[in-house]
């Protein structure tokens, strides 16, 4: 049957049945809005609350479009967890089911950057050893947790053995994780790859993956790779005219990070070490790197306002000149008969070009570039970074103008409106059309796509019946001195009332550690703490025990999904405003102020509202979930901006009365301890 002859509702019903789901009006509304936007060549912003089934709502019209038109649709996400869900769980079941309704079974592919794959040429000695003498005996964490370490040499040996048997070469397919440092010994970045001249080009895992993507109907990738490819024109992502950007609340930050550049002495020393392996002494470049550290050392952390200090400018100019000279010298350096030489030349010339590029940008920054310094005591070096104040212009010209873009997330609106998110994506307020209208529609594939519409399909959950939002208005407002004793005592009260099952979301590592230590000491309960094991292991242990608590920082505000009784109390210690000294946030606030708008409201409050919505959203993940979100920051009740932030949080039943909150948690604990029976909070 031809895809165009199959009704979207029929396809969606087939897909829902294939994954064991249920009919959801919000899901149907979203799917139809996406199909309509694609037909009109008009952008769409969709807010779809937890439980909507938004993945199916965009995958079905995407697959239908790809088969109908014979052109791929790209799906981008912020997190590996969602990519894995789409590629490993959703798509395999959906395409098999839809294959009976469409002309053929659709195909799909997961596209990652080259650095995610083992490089066969590097394994066979095609690149010089990057490690310093004795490094293989050093300990390196395999999960990011300090105590979870293994000798670097053992990790590299394990990788070499795995590379002999793997079919994919994909780091994510490793049974046992390795450190980033170990992985770098068997992989290369895109700029380090020697391309078609590589003797292993036909067997290359990364090239094989790209070949699969070129033939796929749906391509799943990540925000950063998608943006870099669109901005720089690498041609990694196949030609397409529709993109779905899921986890869109993260898109601007991920894109900003991908185009942020950094310079420090360590980067220069690394290039010098590679140059010397080719016989290039690079003494002047090494000296210039030392001069950089000396020039940066006395300067304060934070944003650089106005012109760079004269000494720093001179140093950057010297680094640029020496890097250019060294890059030219490296072109024909080394022994051409040595198998490692071609890879070594490509690798070091790529690193030198990065150094040149960041020096040029620092010496002549764009008017919207923000330059800032960061002194790292742990690494013993200072970084100078340059980031764009906004990526809206780049996103508009390199992505939106050329293809229909669907932005979706559970948290897109601010103050009940989509304009702030649309503006950050490069969309103009005067190009906003109602979803039902044909305004902005175009039949020309070459026309610039400027118009957009927006839709909030809500959530199927009965939030007011399933959960409570408790604002502890009696507590003192948070200060710079850290978490207060009154707040710590109230955390213990709430956890005791709930009988455990608490996910604590804290604004800083210090606060999380203080709270965990206090609760352990006062209650004897098991409190898992971020940093004491890998995040995945902590989340798994939390899910498996009904009365265990888990405390963490920003990673867990949106990076954990625990349905059921294990998570019945979400604690938020304070409204997560950006730090006052955050260079990008402060620069953005100042820009809004120059435009006559409230910078604090537009930047800090909006960011806090979106984070609060994500954090509070950890509580209700299924229709049977019940519990409480306890916000221990009285400003949510007392400050004028509190109402806007509360509006972003799922519409739970709200109270400020601590006695009511504690009694509700005690009732829930009693009900969970008794045999199953109907009831709710």
N, C-alpha and C positions, 0 to 999 in steps of 0.2 A: 504494500500500500504506500502511496506517495505521502510524504510527511505533511504536505500542504493540505491534503484531504483529511487529515486527522485532527480533530478538535483538541485544543490545548487542555481542556478539562479532562478529556479521556486520557491523554498522555500523563497528566498529573496524577489522576486516580490510579493509573497503572503503576507509576513510580512509587506512590505512597503505599500501595499494597505490597510492592516488592520489598520495601524496607520495613514493613510491619507497622506503618504509621496509621494515623486517623485523619479524616477529612477536617481541614481547618480553614474557616472563611478567610482569615488573614493571609494564609498561604496562597489561596486561590486569587485573592485580590492583588497580591504582590506579583504573582506569575503573569497575570493579565496586563498589569501596568508595565512590566518589563517587556512583554511581547509588543505592546502598543508603542512604547518608547523606541524600540528597535525599528519598527515599521516607519515611525515618524522621523527617525534619525534625530532624536531629541534626548538629551541627558536626563537621568532620573536619580533622585535621592530617595531611598526607602529606609525608614526606621521600622525595624521588625523586632519586637520584643522577644525575650527568651520564650521558647516553646512554640514559636510560629512555624518553625521548619523552613527557615529562609534558604538553606542550602538547596533543597529540592525546588523551592520557588524560583530560583534563578537557573539551576542546572537543567530543568526540563525545557524552558524556552530557549536556553542556550544550545542545547543539543538539537532541538527542532530547527532552529535557525541555521546551525552548521550543516545539517543534512539538506535542508531546503536550498540553501545558497551555495553549498560546496566550499564555503570559506570558514576558517576556524574562529572560535570564540575563546578569548583568554579570560581566565579566572585568576585574580591575584588575592593573596591573603597576607596578613601580618605575621602569623604564628605558624610554626611547624605543626603544632597540634591540629589546627584546622586543615592544613594541607593534607596531613595524614588521614584525617577523617574523610575528606572528600575523595582522595585517591584510593585509599585502602578499603573504605567501607561503603560510601554512598555510590560513587560512580560504577563500580563493578556490578552492583545489583541493579542499578537503574538502567544501564545500557543493555544489559541482557534482557530486561523486561520490555524496554522500548523497541528493541530490535524486531519484535513481532508487529509493531505498529508503524514503524518507519520503513524507508526503502531498504535499509540495511542496519546492522548493529553499529552504533557509533563507536568511535575510538577516542581514547584520551591518553594524555601523557603528562608526567610531572617534570617540569623543567627547572633545573637548579644551576647555580654558577659553577664554573669549572673547578673551583677550589673544593667542592664537595666530593670530588671523585679522585681515586688513586690515579697517579700519573705513571703509566708503565715505563715511559722513558726514564723518569727519575728513579724508579725502582731498579732499572738496569744500569744505573750509573751515568745517565745522560746529563745530570746536573752535578755540580760539585757539592760536597758535604757542607751544610750550612752551620753545623754545630762547632762550637769552640772545643778545644782539647779537654777531655775529661767530662764533658757534658753528659755523655751517655750514662755516667754513673750517678748523675744527679736525680733527686726525687722530683716528680712532677705529678700534680693532682690530675686524676682521670675524670673527675666529676665536678671540679670547681670547689670541692670541699677540701680544706687543708689536710685533714688526717687521712683522706682517701687517696693515697699516693702510691706510686710504683716507679721503679727506676726507669728513666727515659729509654735506656737501651732495651729493656725488656718490652716496653710498649712498641718500639720500632720493630723489634724482631717479631712480635705478635702480628703487627700490621703486614709485614712481609709474608708471613705464612698465610694470613687471611687472603692476601691479594692473589695467591696462587689458586684459590678455590672459588672466589666470589664471581658471580655472574654479572653483577652490576657495578662493582667498584665504588658504591655509594657509602659514604661514612655512616649514614643513618641505618645501614644494614648490619653494622657491627654488633655482635652479640655482647661484647664487653667494651665499654667506652675507653677512649684514650684522651690524653691531654691535647690541647690545641698545638702545643709545641711538638709533640710526637707526630701529629697529623701533618704538620708542615714539612716533615722530612720525606713524605711520600706523595705530596701533592704540589701543584703549582697554581698560581692565579692566572687569569686570562691574559694579563700583560706579560707574564713570564713564559707562556707557551710559545714554542717555535713554529706552531702551525703545520701547514702541509709538508714542510720539510722534515717533520718528525718521522723517524723510522717506524714508529708505532701508530701512525695516524689512522690507519685502517682498523686497528684494534682498539683505539682509544675509547674508554668508557664515556667520557664527556661528549665526544663527537657522535658516538652511537646514540646517546640520549637526545642530542639535538636532531639527529636524523629521524628518530621516532616522533619528535615534536612536530617536525615539518609535515608529517603525514597525518597528524591527529586532528580530530574534529574539535576537541576541547583541550586546551593547554592550561595546566595549573602551575602557577609560579608564585613568587613572593614580591611584595611591594618594591623592595630595594632593587632587585634585579630588573624588574619591569621598568622602573623609572630610569635607571642608569642606561639601559638599552635604548629607551625612547629619547633620552637627552643626548647621548653620544653616538647614536646610530650604528651600534655594533652589528645589528642584524641577527641577534641571538633569538629574539622572539619572531616567529613567522608573521608575515603580513596578515592583518586582520582589521575589521572595521567595527568590532564590538568588544568591549572589555567590561567585566564585572569586577568591581573592587569591593571585596568583602572585608570586614573589620576596618571599615573606612574611617572610623574615628582615630585609627593609628596611622593612616596613610600619610598625612602631612609630616608627622614626626619621623617616620621611616624614610621618606623621601629626603627630608632635610638632612638626616644623618648620612645618607648616601652621597650627598654632595658637599658635606663638610670635610675640610682638609686640615691636616695637622702636621706640625713639624717639631722635631725634638732631636737632641744629640744622638740618641740611640739609633734613629733611622739613618742618620748620616754615617755613623760607625758601622752599621750593617752593610751599607753600600761600599764603604772603604774596605771592609774585610773581603767582600766579593771581588772588588777590583784587584786587590793584592793577590788573590788566587789566580788571577790572569796575568800577573806580572806588572800591574800598574801600581806604583807606590802611593799615589794620591795623598801625599803629605800635606799639600795645601788645603785639600778638602777636609782632611782630618782636623787640621788646625782650625779651620773655619767652624767645624762642628763644636770644638771646644770653646771657641769664641762665642758661639750661640748660647751655650749653657751659661757662660759668664755674663753675657748681656741680659739674659732672662732672669738670673738668680735674684737680683735686688728688686725686681719689679713685683708689684702686688698681684695677687690672684684676682681674677675677674676680668671685666670688660675693659678694653683699651679704648679710650675716648680720644678723638682727634688723631693727629699725626703720631706715627710711631716715634719713639725716642731715636735721636740721630745715630747713636751708637748701634742700636738694633737694626736700623735701616741699612747702615753701612755693612753690618755683618750679613744680613740677608742678601744684599747685593753681591758680596764676596762669595757666599755659598752658591748663589745662582751661577756666577761666572765659573767657579771651580767645577761645579757639577756639569755644566755645559762642556767644559774642556775635557773632563774625565769621560763623559758619555761619548764624545767623538773619539777619544783615544781607545775606548773599550771596543769600538766597532770591529777592529781587526786584531785585538790583543789576544794573547794566549797561543797555545800550540794547536794549530788547526787539525793536526792528526789525532789529538786527544778527543775521545768520545764525549767528554763533558764540556768541551769548549763552547759549542754552539748554544747549549742551554745556559751556560754561565754568562755568555755575552748578552743574550736576550734578557735574562733575569736582572742583571745589574743595570743594563741600559733602561729597563722599565722602571726600576727603583730610582735611578737618577732623574728620569723624566718626571716622576712624581715630585721629587724634591724641587726641581726647576719650576714646575707648575705652581706649587704652593708658595714658593718665594715670589713669583710674579704676581700672584693674587694678593699676597700680603703687602707687597710694595705698591700695588695699584688696585686696591679693593674697589669693587662696585659700590655705588652709593648706598645700597641696601645690605652690604656685607657687614657682619659683626665679627670683630676680632677680640679674642679673649685668651687669658693665660690660666694655666692650671698647674700648680706645684704638687707633684706626687711624692709624698714622703716614702711610701712603700717602694716606689721604683727609683727614687733618688734622682729624678730629673724633672724638668719643667717642659710643658707642652704649650705651644702657641697655635691656636686654632682659628679658622675662619669659616663662618657659616652664613648662609643667606637669611636675611630677616624674614623673607617670605619665598615660597616656591610656587606661588599662585601663577605667576607669569609663565614660568617654565612648564608647569602642568598644562596650562591653557594652550600654549603654542605647540607643544610637542606631543600632547596626548589628546586633549579635548577637541581641538580644532579638526582633527583628522578622523575621529572615530566616536561612535556613540558609547558613552560611559555610564555605567550603572553603579552608583555608590550605595552600599548598604551596611547597616550596623544596628545593634540594639540601642545604641546611644549616638544619635546624630543631632537632635534638636537642642537648642539652648533657649530657655524661656518659652518653650513651646513652638519655636520657629526654626526654620532650616537656613535662614539667610547667613548666619555666621559660618556654618560649615560650607555652604556654597561659595562664599567669598574666599575662604581658605583654599578651595579647590581651583579658583580662577574663574568662577562663574559670576555673572553680573546680576544685581538685583532687578534691573529693568528688563532682563531677558527671562523672567520667571513666568511660566504659563501654568494654568490649571491642568491637572492630569486629564480631565475629560475633553479639553479643547484640542483643536488642531493647530493652535498658534505655534509658529516656529517650525512647522513641519517642512521638510524639503525632500524632493525626489532625486536631487542630484547627489551622487556619491562624492563629488569633489567639493561641494559647498562646505564652508566653514560652519561647524555645529556650535552655535552659541546659546540656544534656548535650552531651558531645563524646567522640569516639574518635580514635585515632591509629594510623598505619600507616607503617612504613618499608619501601619496596619495593626498596631497594638500588640497585645499578647493574649493568648487563650487562658492564662492563669487568673484565678480569682484572688488577686493579691490581698485585698482587704479581709478576706476570710481565711487566707492561708498564713498570713504573717503580720507582725507588728513592727512599726518603726518607733523606737523609743529614743527620745532625745533627752539626755541627762542634763537638764537645764540648771540643776542645783550645783553642778560642779564648777570650780573656777575655770575661767577661760585659759586655754593652753598658753604657756609662755616659752621663752627661749631657754629657761633653765631645765627643761625636760619634763617628763611625765610626773604629775603631782602625786603625793601620797594619798590624797583623797580619791584620785582616779584609780590608783592601784588597788585600794581597798574596795572600790565599787566593782572593779573587774572581778575580784574574788567573790563578791556577793553574787554577781550575775552568773558566774560559772558554777558556783555551788547550787544556785537555784535551778540551773539547767541540767545539773548533773554531768557537766562536761560538754563535749560536742561543740566546742567553740573554735571558730576561725578568727584569729586576731589579725587585723590589718592595721599596721602601724606606719607612721610617717617617717620613721628612721630606724636604722638597725639598733641604735642605742636604746630607743624606747622599747623595741621588741624584746631585746635581751633583758632589760630591767623588768619588764612585765613577766616574762617567762620565768626568770629566777624567783620573783616574788610569789607568783602563783604556785610554783613547785614547792617553795618553802612553807607557804601558808596552808596549802591544801593537800600536798602529797600526790597530786594528780600528775599524770603523764602529759607533759607539754612538749611537743615537737617544735623545734626552732630552726628557722631558715638558716642555712650555713653549717648545720651540724650533720647534714647528709644532703644528697642531691635533691633537687626540688621534686623530681619524679618519685623518688623513694619516699620522701616525706608525705606527698599526696597519697600514695598508695597505702601507707600505714594509717593515715588519717581516715581514709575510706573504710578500712577494715575494722576499726574499733569505734564503737558507738560513743564511748565516754572520753576519748582522747582529745586533746586540744592541739591546735597548730597555729603558731604565731610567725608572721613574716612581714615583709615590706612590699614594695610596689609590684614585684613580680607576681605576687599572689592576688593582687587586686583584680586581675582579669585572667590570670594564667592557670586557674584551678577550677575544676568542675566536679562537685561532689553532691550528688543527689541523695536524698534519703535522710535517715535519722542521724548519720554521722556528723552532719553539719546542720545544727538547729539554732545556733547563736553566732551571728557575725558581729564582731566588735570592731569599731573604727575609732581610733584614739583621737584623731583631730581632722578637720577639713584639710584635704591635701592641696593647699595652695602651692604654687611654685615658690622656691626660695627667693627672698627679696634680692639676693645677689646673683640670681640666675641670669646670665648675660643675654640670652635670646628673649626670655620673658620680659626683662626690664626694657630692652630695646623696643620690643613690640608695643609695650604699654606707652612708651614715650611717643612712638609714631602715632598711635591713636589719639593721644593728648594733643599733638600738633594739628590733628584733623578736627579738633574740637569735640572729641568723644571721650568717654570715660575709659581710660586705658586699663585701670584695675578691673573694672567690670567686664570689659571685652576680652581680656586675656586671662587674668588670674581667676576670676570667678567662673568664667566659662570652662577653663581647664579643670578647676576643682569640681565643678558640677558634673562634667563627663566622668571624672575619676570616681566620684561618689556614686554615680549611677552604675558604673562597672563593679565597684566594691559591694554595694548593696545587692546587686544582681547575683552575687554568689549564693544567696540564701535559697531562693525559690528556683529550682532547676527542673521540677517535675510537678504534675498536678496533685500529687500526694504529699509534697513537701510542706512542712509547717515550721515556724520558728520566729526568730526576732533579729532585727538589725538594731544594735545598740550603738548610738553615736555619742561619744563621751566628750563632745565639744559643744559647750553651751551656746556658742556663737550661732549655731544652726537655728536656735530658737530666738536669739536676742538681737541679731544683726539684720539690717535691711536686706542684705544679699541672701540671707538664709532661706527666704521663700523661693527664690529662683533655684537654689541648689536642691531644696526639697522637691520642687517640681520635676527635677531630672530623675529623682529616685523612683523606683516602682511604687505605685500607689498603695502602700501598705496602710493598715489601720494605725493611727498615730497617737502617741501619748507622751507626756512629759513627767508623768507621775511614777516615781521609782517604786512605790508600793504596788501599783498596778502591774508594772513590768515584772517585778520579782514574783508576784503571785501567778502571773501568766506562765512564766518559765517553770515554776514549781508544778503547776497543773500539767503542763506538757510532759515534764519528767515523770510524773505519776502515771500518766496515760501510756507513756512508752514502756514503763515497767510492767504494766498490766497486760493481760491477754488482748490481742487486737480487737478493736471495736470502733464503730463510727464515732466521729467527733472531730472537733478542731479547736483552735484557740478561742 
